[in-house]
Amino acid sequence: MQMAGNEAIAGVTDQDYDLNRVLLQSMQEQKNNVNSSSYEPLNPEQRKREEGVPCGLKNIGNTCYFNSLLQVYYNLPRFVREVLEFVDDGQRLAPPSGEQAAGAGQGGQAAGGNAGTGAANPQDTAPVDAEEKQFLERLESSRQLVRNLKVLFGQMTKGYKKYADPTQVLRSLTDDQGKAVEIGEEKDIGEFSDAFLSRVQEGLNYKQLYQEFLRE
């Protein structure tokens, strides 16, 4: 509580007292298990972005480190342009079929023949080992990451709300082994940034990487 007159502490301003009051209130909310990160104003006008004010990002559970990185990358024009210009052709990233493998091995011989011609059955599927499967799953996740990042950057650029929700971006982020990054886990910011940029690069170049995979 703020002291008056001669009881005021030297060097302590009204702003210091106000800050202390807010901190105490926040601590009390946490004790009462109030999930303030999920709170959103009901009045649309309270969620409306003011002109000239940058768009914020919603904290979805100990993700301030991730939101800070996104804001940094959002202020890199070349990075944002590449993401916004990303085009997804919708191609399914599947392992090569037996037909594709046979065509590659026989100089592109058309399928549909019989065993005497050496053509493969179109229903055959070339065996895929665990490493190849992991690569395809990670590549698909990276493509989804860029798709979600494109939507998020679009909302931050043209949206009307004070903040955007990065949940889908974070949910589509995987590590080098293709495992989903858990939301809210404590992360080394340098390692997290490297993983994020690696997946974005994979997603932006997924067509080339997929074609190289098929040729191997």
Secondary structure by P-SEA (a helix, b strand, c coil): cccccccccccccaaaaaaaaaaaaaaaaaaaccccccccccccccccccccccbbbbbcccaaaaaaaaaaaaacaaaaaaaaaccccccccccccaaaaaaaaacccccccccccccccccccccccaaaaaaaaaaaaaaaaaaaaaaaaaaaaccccccccaaaaaaaccccccccccccccccaaaaaaaaaaaaaaaaaaaaaaaaaaac
